């Protein structure tokens, strides 16, 4: 477990050009997904492994999945904006969807308003086979980590969260962690 988590998360995620090139060679360019769809897959994996997750942990897990996928395949996994909050990267949609659980484990799936019926429906998991394999493999390792450990891993000095939050020498709460910032962090890690 330590090796997989370190490979995913150490100093901003592992950088792998070969998988990105392989993906392009086979015609995979990917489509970004609704963050709630990916969250529902993580919640499904957590339930299957009897490892409930909190809102705080889910936000960090989604961030690490997105950043890792971006580095490995050169394309975004999630289409939502990532913000640099006090306790690390946050997807506002996920935070608000599950804030009613506070620090307790999340016990339901993410939902959206169905425009035809006007009712809330569970957001379907829309990942393709490549994305499912990636998410399943890495989420099953990340759900084993405590929320505190996930926060610590997201707060790496000079990592994307730190750079977004303190990059110009002053505190910038709620600023966006862009894909470009995540890519630059991966490039810096590849040089070391």
C-alpha positions as CSV (number, residue, x, y, z in Angstrom):
1,X,0.0,0.0,0.0
2,X,2.8,2.4,0.9
3,X,4.4,2.0,-2.5
4,X,1.2,2.7,-4.5
5,X,0.3,5.7,-2.4
6,X,3.8,7.0,-2.7
7,X,3.8,6.5,-6.4
8,X,0.5,8.3,-6.7
9,X,1.1,11.1,-4.2
10,X,4.7,11.6,-3.4
11,X,5.7,15.3,-4.1
12,X,2.8,15.8,-6.5
13,X,2.4,12.4,-8.2
14,X,4.5,10.2,-10.4
15,X,5.3,11.4,-13.9
16,X,5.0,8.8,-16.6
17,X,5.5,9.8,-20.2
18,X,5.2,6.2,-21.5
19,X,1.6,5.7,-20.5
20,X,0.6,9.1,-22.0
21,X,2.3,8.2,-25.2
22,X,0.7,4.7,-25.2
23,X,-2.7,6.2,-24.6
24,X,-2.2,8.5,-27.6
25,X,-0.9,5.7,-29.8
26,X,-4.1,3.8,-29.1
27,X,-6.3,6.8,-29.8
28,X,-7.3,7.6,-26.2
29,X,-7.6,11.3,-25.6
30,X,-10.4,11.1,-23.0
31,X,-13.3,13.3,-22.0
32,X,-13.5,15.1,-18.7
33,X,-16.2,13.9,-16.4
34,X,-18.7,15.4,-13.9
35,X,-16.9,15.3,-10.5
36,X,-20.0,13.7,-9.0
37,X,-19.7,10.7,-11.4
38,X,-16.1,10.0,-10.4
39,X,-17.1,10.6,-6.7
40,X,-19.8,8.0,-7.0
41,X,-17.3,5.4,-8.3
42,X,-14.9,6.2,-5.4
43,X,-17.9,5.8,-2.9
44,X,-18.8,2.5,-4.6
45,X,-15.2,1.3,-4.2
46,X,-15.1,2.5,-0.6
47,X,-18.3,0.7,0.2
48,X,-17.2,-2.5,-1.4
49,X,-14.0,-2.4,0.7
50,X,-15.8,-1.4,3.9
51,X,-13.7,1.8,4.0
52,X,-16.2,4.7,4.4
53,X,-14.9,8.1,3.5
54,X,-15.6,11.6,4.7
55,X,-16.2,14.7,2.7
56,X,-12.7,15.9,3.4
57,X,-11.1,12.6,2.3
58,X,-13.3,12.3,-0.8
59,X,-12.2,15.7,-2.0
60,X,-8.5,14.8,-1.6
61,X,-8.9,11.4,-3.2
62,X,-10.7,13.0,-6.2
63,X,-7.9,15.6,-6.4
64,X,-5.1,12.9,-6.4
65,X,-7.0,10.8,-9.0
66,X,-7.5,13.9,-11.3
67,X,-3.8,15.0,-10.9
68,X,-2.5,11.5,-11.4
69,X,-4.6,10.9,-14.5
70,X,-3.6,14.2,-15.9
71,X,0.1,13.3,-15.5
72,X,-0.3,9.7,-16.8
73,X,-2.6,10.4,-19.8
74,X,-2.1,14.1,-20.5
75,X,-5.8,14.8,-20.2
76,X,-8.2,15.8,-17.4
77,X,-10.3,13.1,-15.6
78,X,-12.6,15.7,-14.0
79,X,-14.1,18.8,-15.5
80,X,-14.8,20.7,-12.3
81,X,-12.8,23.5,-10.9
82,X,-10.4,22.7,-8.0
83,X,-10.0,25.3,-5.3
84,X,-7.2,25.7,-2.7
85,X,-9.0,25.7,0.6
86,X,-7.5,25.6,4.1
87,X,-7.5,21.8,4.3
88,X,-6.3,21.2,0.8
89,X,-7.8,20.9,-2.7
90,X,-11.6,21.0,-2.8
91,X,-14.2,20.5,-5.5
92,X,-17.0,22.9,-4.5
93,X,-19.7,20.6,-5.9
94,X,-18.6,17.7,-3.8
95,X,-18.1,19.8,-0.6
96,X,-21.7,21.2,-0.9
97,X,-23.2,17.9,-1.9
98,X,-21.9,16.1,1.2
99,X,-21.4,18.9,3.8
100,X,-24.4,17.6,5.7
101,X,-22.3,14.7,6.8
102,X,-19.7,16.9,8.5
103,X,-16.8,14.7,9.7
104,X,-18.9,11.6,9.5
105,X,-18.6,9.1,6.6
106,X,-20.7,9.8,3.5
107,X,-23.6,7.3,3.3
108,X,-25.2,8.2,0.0
109,X,-24.2,8.8,-3.6
110,X,-24.0,12.2,-5.3
111,X,-27.1,13.3,-7.0
112,X,-28.2,15.9,-9.6
113,X,-31.5,17.4,-10.6
114,X,-33.1,15.6,-13.5
115,X,-34.4,18.3,-15.8
116,X,-37.2,16.2,-17.2
117,X,-38.7,14.9,-13.9
118,X,-37.6,17.7,-11.6
119,X,-36.3,15.1,-9.1
120,X,-32.9,14.4,-7.7
121,X,-31.3,11.3,-9.3
122,X,-28.1,9.5,-8.6
123,X,-25.3,10.7,-11.0
124,X,-24.3,7.8,-13.2
125,X,-20.8,6.6,-13.4
126,X,-19.7,7.6,-16.9
127,X,-16.1,6.4,-17.0
128,X,-14.8,4.3,-19.9
129,X,-12.7,1.1,-19.3
130,X,-9.3,2.9,-19.2
131,X,-10.6,5.4,-16.7
132,X,-12.3,2.7,-14.6
133,X,-9.2,0.7,-14.4
134,X,-7.2,3.8,-13.3
135,X,-9.7,5.0,-10.8
136,X,-10.3,1.5,-9.3
137,X,-6.6,0.8,-8.9
138,X,-5.7,4.1,-7.3
139,X,-8.8,4.8,-5.3
140,X,-8.6,1.4,-3.7
141,X,-5.2,2.5,-2.3
142,X,-6.1,6.1,-1.4
143,X,-9.2,5.1,0.6
144,X,-6.9,3.3,3.0
145,X,-5.3,6.6,4.0
146,X,-6.7,8.7,6.9
147,X,-8.1,12.2,6.0
148,X,-5.2,13.8,7.9
149,X,-2.7,11.9,5.8
150,X,-4.4,12.9,2.6
151,X,-4.4,16.6,3.7
152,X,-0.7,16.3,4.6
153,X,0.0,14.8,1.1
154,X,-1.9,17.6,-0.6
155,X,0.0,20.3,1.3
156,X,3.5,19.5,0.0
157,X,5.6,22.6,-0.2
158,X,5.8,23.9,-3.8
159,X,3.1,21.4,-4.8
160,X,0.0,22.6,-6.7
161,X,-2.1,23.4,-3.6
162,X,0.8,25.3,-1.9
163,X,1.7,27.2,-5.1
164,X,-1.9,28.2,-5.7
165,X,-2.4,29.3,-2.1
166,X,0.9,31.0,-1.4
167,X,2.6,31.3,-4.8
168,X,2.9,35.1,-4.9
169,X,4.1,35.2,-1.3
170,X,0.7,36.0,0.3
171,X,-2.3,33.9,1.2
172,X,-4.8,33.4,-1.6
173,X,-7.8,31.5,-0.2
174,X,-10.0,29.7,-2.6
175,X,-7.8,30.3,-5.6
176,X,-8.1,27.8,-8.4
177,X,-5.7,24.9,-8.8
178,X,-5.5,24.7,-12.6
179,X,-4.5,21.7,-14.7
180,X,-1.5,23.8,-15.9
181,X,-0.3,24.2,-12.3
182,X,-0.7,20.5,-11.8
183,X,1.3,19.8,-15.0
184,X,4.1,22.2,-14.0
185,X,4.3,20.5,-10.6
186,X,4.7,17.1,-12.4
187,X,7.4,18.5,-14.7
188,X,9.3,19.9,-11.7
189,X,9.1,16.4,-10.0
190,X,10.4,14.7,-13.1
191,X,13.5,16.8,-13.0
192,X,14.4,15.8,-9.5
